[in-house]
Amino acid sequence: MNRLFAVLLALLPLCQPAHAQADAPRAAFQVGERLRSANAGNDARYREITWNDLLPKGWNPMAAFKGMDFSRLGDNDPRATEALERIKQAWRDAPVDNSLHGQRVRLPGFAIPLERRGELTTEYLLVPYFGACIHVPPPPSNQMIHVLTRRPVRGLSTMDPIWVSGTLTLHRSETGMGMASYRITSDLTEAYVRPAAPRR
């Protein structure tokens, strides 16, 4: 696959509204699919946020692509390599929303375990859409959260859909899966259950 096309594929979910297929099983998530928020106010201790809340006002994730004509660039073209490096750097340096520092939040996403002890996970990445860092390149750093668990999570697998509740801080973490600009010290990691299909 053309590397620039793969980067574009990774960006597309950032530009689309959150959605989920209400009646599909866990295994049926599509690459790029996001989880719907509950807006149920299940726990007043945490503010439910969305991934768009992590983006500072006025930041344009498409800015790194300005002036690029991808149809004229192949993988072996030096301009493609230069463009790819420019995009990767812009995404590593993606700005954060400083007002979120220290807030107790809750949000859904997909897990990528980083540190395990047998069946127990003590550290993982939370990403906004299915396949991020695995099937497509990592999203911008302001769309990746490094999660440290207060209590290890049992049986967490790659791309499990989950809810995370805890304290959000601004903290850049370099991981083998990409750069995360936020960190959550989690109080609770719960399985995500798809909302029921609306009645017709």
C-alpha positions as a Markdown table, in Angstrom:
| # | Residue | x | y | z |
|---|---|---|---|---|
| 1 | Met | 0.0 | 0.0 | 0.0 |
| 2 | Asn | 1.2 | 3.5 | -0.8 |
| 3 | Arg | 2.5 | 4.9 | 2.5 |
| 4 | Leu | 0.9 | 8.3 | 2.0 |
| 5 | Phe | -2.4 | 6.6 | 1.2 |
| 6 | Ala | -2.1 | 4.7 | 4.5 |
| 7 | Val | -1.5 | 8.0 | 6.4 |
| 8 | Leu | -4.6 | 9.5 | 4.7 |
| 9 | Leu | -6.6 | 6.4 | 5.7 |
| 10 | Ala | -5.5 | 6.9 | 9.3 |
| 11 | Leu | -6.7 | 10.6 | 9.2 |
| 12 | Leu | -10.1 | 9.9 | 7.8 |
| 13 | Pro | -11.7 | 8.8 | 11.1 |
| 14 | Leu | -10.5 | 12.1 | 12.6 |
| 15 | Cys | -12.7 | 13.9 | 10.2 |
| 16 | Gln | -15.8 | 11.8 | 10.6 |
| 17 | Pro | -18.4 | 11.9 | 13.3 |
| 18 | Ala | -18.4 | 9.1 | 15.9 |
| 19 | His | -20.6 | 6.1 | 15.0 |
| 20 | Ala | -21.1 | 2.5 | 15.7 |
| 21 | Gln | -23.2 | -0.4 | 14.3 |
| 22 | Ala | -25.6 | -1.1 | 17.1 |
| 23 | Asp | -26.3 | -4.7 | 16.3 |
| 24 | Ala | -22.9 | -5.9 | 15.2 |
| 25 | Pro | -20.8 | -8.2 | 17.4 |
| 26 | Arg | -17.4 | -7.1 | 18.8 |
| 27 | Ala | -15.5 | -8.8 | 16.0 |
| 28 | Ala | -17.4 | -6.9 | 13.3 |
| 29 | Phe | -15.7 | -3.5 | 13.9 |
| 30 | Gln | -14.5 | -1.9 | 10.7 |
| 31 | Val | -11.1 | -0.2 | 10.4 |
| 32 | Gly | -11.7 | 3.4 | 11.3 |
| 33 | Glu | -14.9 | 2.8 | 13.2 |
| 34 | Arg | -15.4 | 4.8 | 16.4 |
| 35 | Leu | -17.5 | 4.1 | 19.5 |
| 36 | Arg | -20.5 | 6.1 | 20.4 |
| 37 | Ser | -20.6 | 8.0 | 23.7 |
| 38 | Ala | -23.3 | 7.1 | 26.2 |
| 39 | Asn | -24.2 | 10.6 | 27.5 |
| 40 | Ala | -25.9 | 8.7 | 30.3 |
| 41 | Gly | -24.1 | 10.4 | 33.2 |
| 42 | Asn | -23.4 | 7.0 | 34.8 |
| 43 | Asp | -20.9 | 8.4 | 37.3 |
| 44 | Ala | -21.1 | 12.0 | 38.4 |
| 45 | Arg | -17.4 | 11.8 | 39.5 |
| 46 | Tyr | -16.3 | 11.9 | 35.9 |
| 47 | Arg | -17.0 | 14.2 | 33.0 |
| 48 | Glu | -17.8 | 12.2 | 29.9 |
| 49 | Ile | -15.7 | 13.6 | 27.0 |
| 50 | Thr | -15.3 | 12.7 | 23.3 |
| 51 | Trp | -12.1 | 12.4 | 21.3 |
| 52 | Asn | -12.9 | 15.8 | 19.6 |
| 53 | Asp | -12.7 | 17.4 | 23.1 |
| 54 | Leu | -8.9 | 16.5 | 23.1 |
| 55 | Leu | -8.4 | 18.7 | 20.0 |
| 56 | Pro | -7.6 | 22.4 | 20.8 |
| 57 | Lys | -9.9 | 24.9 | 19.2 |
| 58 | Gly | -8.7 | 26.0 | 15.7 |
| 59 | Trp | -6.3 | 23.1 | 15.2 |
| 60 | Asn | -6.7 | 21.6 | 11.7 |
| 61 | Pro | -5.4 | 18.0 | 11.3 |
| 62 | Met | -5.5 | 18.5 | 7.6 |
| 63 | Ala | -3.0 | 21.4 | 7.6 |
| 64 | Ala | 0.0 | 19.0 | 7.1 |
| 65 | Phe | -1.6 | 18.0 | 3.8 |
| 66 | Lys | -1.9 | 21.5 | 2.4 |
| 67 | Gly | -0.6 | 21.8 | -1.2 |
| 68 | Met | 0.1 | 18.1 | -1.6 |
| 69 | Asp | -1.1 | 16.3 | -4.8 |
| 70 | Phe | -1.0 | 12.7 | -3.8 |
| 71 | Ser | -1.9 | 11.4 | -7.3 |
| 72 | Arg | 1.5 | 12.5 | -8.5 |
| 73 | Leu | 3.5 | 10.9 | -5.7 |
| 74 | Gly | 4.7 | 7.2 | -5.6 |
| 75 | Asp | 6.4 | 5.5 | -2.7 |
| 76 | Asn | 9.8 | 5.9 | -4.4 |
| 77 | Asp | 9.4 | 9.6 | -5.1 |
| 78 | Pro | 11.7 | 11.6 | -2.8 |
| 79 | Arg | 8.9 | 14.1 | -2.5 |
| 80 | Ala | 6.6 | 11.4 | -1.1 |
| 81 | Thr | 9.3 | 10.5 | 1.6 |
| 82 | Glu | 9.7 | 14.2 | 2.4 |
| 83 | Ala | 5.9 | 14.7 | 2.7 |
| 84 | Leu | 5.5 | 11.6 | 4.8 |
| 85 | Glu | 8.1 | 12.8 | 7.2 |
| 86 | Arg | 6.5 | 16.3 | 7.4 |
| 87 | Ile | 3.1 | 14.7 | 8.2 |
| 88 | Lys | 4.6 | 12.4 | 10.8 |
| 89 | Gln | 6.4 | 15.3 | 12.5 |
| 90 | Ala | 3.2 | 17.4 | 12.5 |
| 91 | Trp | 1.3 | 14.6 | 14.1 |
| 92 | Arg | 3.9 | 13.9 | 16.7 |
| 93 | Asp | 3.9 | 17.6 | 17.6 |
| 94 | Ala | 0.0 | 17.9 | 17.5 |
| 95 | Pro | -1.1 | 20.5 | 20.2 |
| 96 | Val | -3.2 | 19.6 | 23.2 |
| 97 | Asp | -6.0 | 21.3 | 25.1 |
| 98 | Asn | -4.3 | 22.7 | 28.3 |
| 99 | Ser | -7.7 | 23.2 | 30.0 |
| 100 | Leu | -8.1 | 19.4 | 30.3 |
| 101 | His | -5.1 | 18.9 | 32.6 |
| 102 | Gly | -6.2 | 17.4 | 35.9 |
| 103 | Gln | -9.8 | 16.7 | 34.9 |
| 104 | Arg | -11.6 | 13.5 | 35.9 |
| 105 | Val | -12.9 | 12.2 | 32.7 |
| 106 | Arg | -14.6 | 9.1 | 31.1 |
| 107 | Leu | -14.4 | 8.2 | 27.4 |
| 108 | Pro | -14.7 | 5.1 | 25.2 |
| 109 | Gly | -12.0 | 3.8 | 22.9 |
| 110 | Phe | -9.9 | 0.8 | 21.8 |
| 111 | Ala | -7.1 | -0.7 | 23.9 |
| 112 | Ile | -3.6 | -1.6 | 22.9 |
| 113 | Pro | -1.9 | -3.3 | 25.9 |
| 114 | Leu | 1.7 | -2.2 | 26.5 |
| 115 | Glu | 2.7 | -3.8 | 29.8 |
| 116 | Arg | 1.4 | -7.2 | 30.9 |
| 117 | Arg | 2.0 | -9.6 | 33.7 |
| 118 | Gly | 0.4 | -12.8 | 32.5 |
| 119 | Glu | -3.3 | -12.0 | 32.1 |
| 120 | Leu | -3.0 | -8.7 | 33.9 |
| 121 | Thr | -2.4 | -5.4 | 32.0 |
| 122 | Thr | -0.9 | -2.5 | 33.9 |
| 123 | Glu | -0.4 | 0.0 | 31.0 |
| 124 | Tyr | -2.1 | 0.4 | 27.6 |
| 125 | Leu | -2.8 | 2.9 | 24.9 |
| 126 | Leu | -6.3 | 4.1 | 24.3 |
| 127 | Val | -7.0 | 5.0 | 20.6 |
| 128 | Pro | -10.1 | 6.5 | 19.1 |
| 129 | Tyr | -10.9 | 4.1 | 16.3 |
| 130 | Phe | -10.6 | 0.5 | 15.5 |
| 131 | Gly | -7.3 | -0.5 | 13.8 |
| 132 | Ala | -5.3 | 2.6 | 14.9 |
| 133 | Cys | -1.5 | 1.7 | 15.2 |
| 134 | Ile | -2.3 | -1.9 | 14.1 |
| 135 | His | -4.0 | -1.9 | 10.7 |
| 136 | Val | -3.3 | 1.8 | 9.9 |
| 137 | Pro | -0.6 | 4.2 | 11.1 |
| 138 | Pro | -0.9 | 5.9 | 14.5 |
| 139 | Pro | -3.3 | 8.9 | 14.7 |
| 140 | Pro | -2.0 | 12.3 | 15.8 |
| 141 | Ser | -0.4 | 12.4 | 19.3 |
| 142 | Asn | -3.4 | 14.4 | 20.6 |
| 143 | Gln | -5.6 | 11.4 | 19.7 |
| 144 | Met | -3.7 | 8.9 | 21.7 |
| 145 | Ile | -3.9 | 8.4 | 25.5 |
| 146 | His | -1.3 | 6.5 | 27.6 |
| 147 | Val | -3.3 | 4.8 | 30.3 |
| 148 | Leu | -1.7 | 3.7 | 33.6 |
| 149 | Thr | -4.0 | 1.5 | 35.7 |
| 150 | Arg | -4.3 | 1.9 | 39.5 |
| 151 | Arg | -5.3 | -1.8 | 39.5 |
| 152 | Pro | -4.2 | -4.2 | 36.8 |
| 153 | Val | -6.9 | -5.1 | 34.2 |
| 154 | Arg | -7.5 | -8.8 | 33.6 |
| 155 | Gly | -7.9 | -10.3 | 30.1 |
| 156 | Leu | -7.5 | -7.1 | 28.1 |
| 157 | Ser | -6.7 | -7.8 | 24.4 |
| 158 | Thr | -5.6 | -5.6 | 21.5 |
| 159 | Met | -8.5 | -3.6 | 20.1 |
| 160 | Asp | -10.9 | -4.5 | 22.9 |
| 161 | Pro | -13.5 | -1.7 | 23.0 |
| 162 | Ile | -13.6 | -0.2 | 26.5 |
| 163 | Trp | -14.6 | 2.7 | 28.7 |
| 164 | Val | -11.8 | 4.4 | 30.8 |
| 165 | Ser | -12.5 | 6.6 | 33.8 |
| 166 | Gly | -9.7 | 8.5 | 35.6 |
| 167 | Thr | -7.6 | 11.6 | 35.8 |
| 168 | Leu | -6.4 | 13.1 | 32.5 |
| 169 | Thr | -3.0 | 14.9 | 32.4 |
| 170 | Leu | -0.9 | 16.4 | 29.7 |
| 171 | His | 2.1 | 14.0 | 29.4 |
| 172 | Arg | 4.0 | 13.1 | 26.3 |
| 173 | Ser | 4.8 | 9.3 | 26.2 |
| 174 | Glu | 6.8 | 7.7 | 23.5 |
| 175 | Thr | 5.6 | 4.1 | 23.0 |
| 176 | Gly | 6.4 | 1.4 | 20.5 |
| 177 | Met | 3.0 | 2.1 | 18.9 |
| 178 | Gly | 3.4 | 5.9 | 18.6 |
| 179 | Met | 3.5 | 9.1 | 20.6 |
| 180 | Ala | 0.7 | 9.9 | 23.1 |
| 181 | Ser | 0.3 | 13.5 | 24.3 |
| 182 | Tyr | -2.2 | 12.7 | 27.1 |
| 183 | Arg | -2.1 | 10.3 | 30.0 |
| 184 | Ile | -4.9 | 8.9 | 32.1 |
| 185 | Thr | -4.3 | 7.4 | 35.5 |
| 186 | Ser | -7.3 | 5.1 | 35.4 |
| 187 | Asp | -9.6 | 4.3 | 38.3 |
| 188 | Leu | -11.7 | 2.0 | 36.2 |
| 189 | Thr | -11.5 | 0.1 | 32.9 |
| 190 | Glu | -14.8 | -1.4 | 31.7 |
| 191 | Ala | -15.9 | -3.3 | 28.7 |
| 192 | Tyr | -17.8 | -1.2 | 26.1 |
| 193 | Val | -21.3 | -2.5 | 25.3 |
| 194 | Arg | -22.8 | -1.2 | 22.1 |
| 195 | Pro | -25.9 | 0.8 | 22.6 |
| 196 | Ala | -29.1 | -1.0 | 21.7 |
| 197 | Ala | -30.6 | -0.5 | 18.2 |
| 198 | Pro | -33.3 | 2.2 | 18.2 |
| 199 | Arg | -36.8 | 0.7 | 17.9 |
| 200 | Arg | -38.6 | 1.3 | 14.6 |
